[in-house]
Amino acid sequence: MPYQPLTTYLTQKAGMRLEEVEHVMPLVTAGNYKKGDLLLREGEVCDASIFVEKGLLRTYTLDEAGKEHIVQFAPENWFTGDRGSIYFSDPAYFFIEAVEDSEVVFVPDAAIDKASDLSAAFRQYNKTLLHNHIRNLQKRINLLLGATAEQRYLSFITQYPDLLLRVPQWMIASYLGITPESLSRVRKELADKNFKPS
């Protein structure tokens, strides 16, 4: 079956039966992108959620000075997209770029609706996923407003434990809302705290 990582995700995590997944797959499409390729540009309409089968994406905005602000990373088995654009057909706020060579699946709302019609398990999973996403966004806003650089970095490690060696330091700093110099200082201080002489 094509889209094997997505199929595995839907059967193992979302609780769908294989025959239900087979009815959804004609509604999705695949895309392959090289490192640095843009999957979405600010101002375009994002018409599908993006499931990462292989690789790594980042979602970011540009301020008036041209500075990037990274909102999210999406490694394997993560979904990303511009929800306001997908659901309301608004122009996208975000850019989505491949940080690594990536294989993705575009999952339009029609596919989500079909899966929801076919599978009560998927309906519940999708509801939980949505509320978890909102919870994480609220936590992220709170961290950006009031947490120290160290607290933000430790939260990043918890959320993205496998990305430290895959993402350049300046991108991590952008995600945390701090300078690369501040990130270097935080990492050094944490290393010093955790160093135990023999």
TIVOVO-601202 format. One record per residue (C-alpha): residue number from 1; residue in one letter; y, z, x. Coordinates in Angstrom, 2 decimals, decimal comma, m for minus. Each point is the difference from the previous one (the first is absolute). Layout:
BEGIN
<NUM; a; <Y; Z; X>>;
...
//
This chain:
BEGIN
<1; m; <0,00; 0,00; 0,00>>;
<2; p; <3,48; m0,79; 1,33>>;
<3; y; <2,53; 2,80; 0,50>>;
<4; q; <m2,74; 2,38; 1,14>>;
<5; p; <2,34; 2,83; 1,14>>;
<6; l; <1,81; m0,06; m3,36>>;
<7; t; <m3,31; m0,14; m1,85>>;
<8; t; <m1,26; 3,00; 1,96>>;
<9; y; <3,24; 1,86; m0,70>>;
<10; l; <m0,21; m0,65; m3,75>>;
<11; t; <m3,65; 0,96; m0,30>>;
<12; q; <m0,06; 3,00; 2,33>>;
<13; k; <3,46; 1,50; m0,55>>;
<14; a; <1,03; m1,23; m3,45>>;
<15; g; <m3,48; 0,28; m1,52>>;
<16; m; <m0,24; m3,55; m1,33>>;
<17; r; <m3,37; m1,70; m0,50>>;
<18; l; <m0,62; m3,15; 2,02>>;
<19; e; <m0,15; m2,17; m3,13>>;
<20; e; <3,41; 1,33; m1,06>>;
<21; v; <1,47; m0,81; 3,40>>;
<22; e; <m1,38; m3,54; m0,23>>;
<23; h; <2,13; m0,57; m3,13>>;
<24; v; <3,14; 1,12; 1,82>>;
<25; m; <m0,39; m1,96; 3,23>>;
<26; p; <1,01; m3,43; m1,42>>;
<27; l; <3,47; 1,50; m0,60>>;
<28; v; <0,67; 0,98; 3,63>>;
<29; t; <0,88; m2,17; 3,02>>;
<30; a; <m0,39; 0,42; 3,74>>;
<31; g; <2,53; m0,34; 2,79>>;
<32; n; <m0,21; 0,03; 3,80>>;
<33; y; <3,05; 0,92; 2,07>>;
<34; k; <0,79; 0,15; 3,70>>;
<35; k; <1,76; 2,94; 1,60>>;
<36; g; <3,70; m0,24; m0,87>>;
<37; d; <m0,49; m2,16; m3,11>>;
<38; l; <1,91; 1,05; m3,11>>;
<39; l; <m1,97; 0,31; m3,23>>;
<40; l; <3,12; 0,89; m2,01>>;
<41; r; <3,74; m0,31; 0,60>>;
<42; e; <2,77; 2,01; m1,59>>;
<43; g; <1,26; m1,86; m3,09>>;
<44; e; <m3,27; m1,77; m0,75>>;
<45; v; <m2,12; 0,99; m2,99>>;
<46; c; <m3,19; 1,84; 0,96>>;
<47; d; <m2,58; m1,11; m2,56>>;
<48; a; <m3,06; 1,94; 1,20>>;
<49; s; <m1,13; 3,17; 1,69>>;
<50; i; <m1,35; m0,63; 3,49>>;
<51; f; <m3,36; 1,43; 1,07>>;
<52; v; <m0,58; 0,08; 3,76>>;
<53; e; <m3,55; m1,06; 0,88>>;
<54; k; <0,67; m0,17; 3,75>>;
<55; g; <3,06; 0,71; 2,10>>;
<56; l; <3,21; 1,92; m0,63>>;
<57; l; <3,18; m0,62; m2,00>>;
<58; r; <3,34; 1,75; m0,09>>;
<59; t; <2,56; 0,14; m2,80>>;
<60; y; <3,63; 0,36; 1,04>>;
<61; t; <3,62; m0,47; m1,02>>;
<62; l; <3,04; m1,16; 1,94>>;
<63; d; <3,30; 1,84; m0,35>>;
<64; e; <3,41; m1,70; 0,17>>;
<65; a; <0,08; 0,43; 3,78>>;
<66; g; <m3,36; m1,76; 0,31>>;
<67; k; <m1,93; 3,16; 0,89>>;
<68; e; <m3,59; 0,19; m1,24>>;
<69; h; <m1,28; 2,94; m2,03>>;
<70; i; <m3,79; 0,05; m0,38>>;
<71; v; <m1,16; 1,29; m3,37>>;
<72; q; <m3,76; m0,34; 0,28>>;
<73; f; <m2,87; m1,14; 2,18>>;
<74; a; <m3,10; m1,53; m1,60>>;
<75; p; <m3,16; m0,07; 2,14>>;
<76; e; <m3,45; m1,11; m1,16>>;
<77; n; <m0,94; 0,94; m3,58>>;
<78; w; <3,59; 0,79; m0,97>>;
<79; f; <2,11; m1,66; m2,66>>;
<80; t; <3,66; m0,82; 0,49>>;
<81; g; <2,69; m2,00; m1,80>>;
<82; d; <3,41; 0,31; m1,63>>;
<83; r; <m0,82; 1,70; m3,31>>;
<84; g; <3,41; m0,61; m1,56>>;
<85; s; <m0,34; m3,69; 0,75>>;
<86; i; <m3,64; m0,21; m1,13>>;
<87; y; <0,45; 1,85; m3,27>>;
<88; f; <3,57; m0,92; m0,98>>;
<89; s; <0,28; m3,36; 1,82>>;
<90; d; <3,08; 1,32; 1,82>>;
<91; p; <0,95; m1,50; 3,36>>;
<92; a; <m1,87; 1,91; 2,69>>;
<93; y; <1,79; 2,75; 1,91>>;
<94; f; <m2,46; m0,21; 2,86>>;
<95; f; <m1,37; m2,17; 2,75>>;
<96; i; <m3,76; 0,16; 0,62>>;
<97; e; <m1,15; m1,06; 3,45>>;
<98; a; <m3,32; m0,23; 1,83>>;
<99; v; <m0,01; 2,48; 2,89>>;
<100; e; <m3,35; m1,46; 1,09>>;
<101; d; <m1,87; m3,17; m0,93>>;
<102; s; <m0,97; 0,82; m3,57>>;
<103; e; <m2,30; m1,13; m2,81>>;
<104; v; <1,24; 1,01; m3,43>>;
<105; v; <m0,75; m0,49; m3,67>>;
<106; f; <2,76; m0,51; m2,56>>;
<107; v; <m0,86; 1,93; m3,16>>;
<108; p; <2,31; m0,94; m2,92>>;
<109; d; <0,51; 2,31; m2,96>>;
<110; a; <m2,25; m2,32; m2,03>>;
<111; a; <m2,89; 1,05; 2,26>>;
<112; i; <0,93; 3,68; m0,35>>;
<113; d; <0,14; m0,41; m3,80>>;
<114; k; <m3,38; m1,77; m0,02>>;
<115; a; <m1,58; 2,76; 2,09>>;
<116; s; <1,51; 2,62; m2,32>>;
<117; d; <m1,39; m1,78; m3,07>>;
<118; l; <m3,47; m0,22; 1,51>>;
<119; s; <m0,33; 3,40; 1,66>>;
<120; a; <0,92; 3,47; m1,20>>;
<121; a; <m0,72; 1,24; 3,53>>;
<122; f; <2,55; m2,42; 1,43>>;
<123; r; <2,59; 1,01; m2,61>>;
<124; q; <m0,33; 3,65; 1,03>>;
<125; y; <m0,02; m0,84; 3,71>>;
<126; n; <3,08; m2,19; m0,31>>;
<127; k; <1,83; 2,75; m1,91>>;
<128; t; <m0,89; 2,54; 2,68>>;
<129; l; <1,04; m2,44; 2,74>>;
<130; l; <3,39; m0,56; m1,65>>;
<131; h; <0,70; 3,71; m0,35>>;
<132; n; <m1,13; 0,64; 3,57>>;
<133; h; <2,38; m2,71; 1,18>>;
<134; i; <2,87; 1,64; m1,89>>;
<135; r; <m0,95; 3,39; 1,46>>;
<136; n; <0,02; m1,42; 3,53>>;
<137; l; <3,37; m1,68; m0,58>>;
<138; q; <1,50; 3,27; m1,20>>;
<139; k; <m1,41; 1,79; 3,03>>;
<140; r; <1,40; m2,70; 2,28>>;
<141; i; <3,46; 0,25; m1,58>>;
<142; n; <m0,07; 3,77; 0,46>>;
<143; l; <m0,98; m0,37; 3,66>>;
<144; l; <2,76; m2,53; 0,67>>;
<145; l; <2,60; 2,22; m1,66>>;
<146; g; <m0,85; 3,33; 1,54>>;
<147; a; <m2,86; 0,08; 2,50>>;
<148; t; <0,27; 0,17; 3,76>>;
<149; a; <m1,02; m2,97; 2,14>>;
<150; e; <m3,13; 1,91; 1,02>>;
<151; q; <m0,97; 0,66; m3,62>>;
<152; r; <0,48; m3,69; m0,86>>;
<153; y; <m2,12; m1,07; 2,96>>;
<154; l; <m2,81; 2,41; m0,87>>;
<155; s; <0,05; m1,29; m3,58>>;
<156; f; <m0,21; m3,58; 1,32>>;
<157; i; <m3,07; 0,90; 2,08>>;
<158; t; <m1,64; 1,51; m3,10>>;
<159; q; <0,71; m3,03; m2,17>>;
<160; y; <m0,70; m2,67; 2,62>>;
<161; p; <m2,46; 1,60; 2,47>>;
<162; d; <m1,21; m3,33; 1,39>>;
<163; l; <3,36; m1,68; 0,58>>;
<164; l; <1,39; 1,78; 3,07>>;
<165; l; <m1,57; m2,53; 2,37>>;
<166; r; <0,58; m2,99; m2,28>>;
<167; v; <3,72; 0,35; m0,72>>;
<168; p; <2,85; m0,23; 2,55>>;
<169; q; <1,95; 3,22; 0,49>>;
<170; w; <3,23; m1,53; m1,34>>;
<171; m; <m1,75; m0,78; m3,31>>;
<172; i; <m1,25; 3,57; m0,33>>;
<173; a; <3,54; 1,23; 0,72>>;
<174; s; <1,39; m2,35; m2,65>>;
<175; y; <m2,51; 1,30; m2,55>>;
<176; l; <0,95; 3,59; 0,86>>;
<177; g; <3,73; m0,70; m0,18>>;
<178; i; <0,62; 1,10; 3,59>>;
<179; t; <0,80; m1,73; 3,29>>;
<180; p; <m2,76; m1,02; 2,44>>;
<181; e; <1,51; 2,51; 2,45>>;
<182; s; <m0,39; 2,80; m2,54>>;
<183; l; <m3,60; m1,05; m0,62>>;
<184; s; <m0,74; 0,11; 3,73>>;
<185; r; <1,46; 3,49; 0,16>>;
<186; v; <m2,07; 1,17; m2,99>>;
<187; r; <m3,21; m1,38; 1,49>>;
<188; k; <0,72; 1,63; 3,36>>;
<189; e; <0,76; 3,37; m1,64>>;
<190; l; <m3,21; m0,16; m2,04>>;
<191; a; <m2,00; m0,93; 3,10>>;
<192; d; <1,54; 2,95; 1,88>>;
<193; k; <m0,82; 2,36; m2,89>>;
<194; n; <m3,61; m1,13; m0,11>>;
<195; f; <m0,56; m0,03; 3,76>>;
<196; k; <m2,20; 2,88; 1,02>>;
<197; p; <m0,42; 0,44; 3,76>>;
<198; s; <m3,58; 0,62; 1,08>>;
//
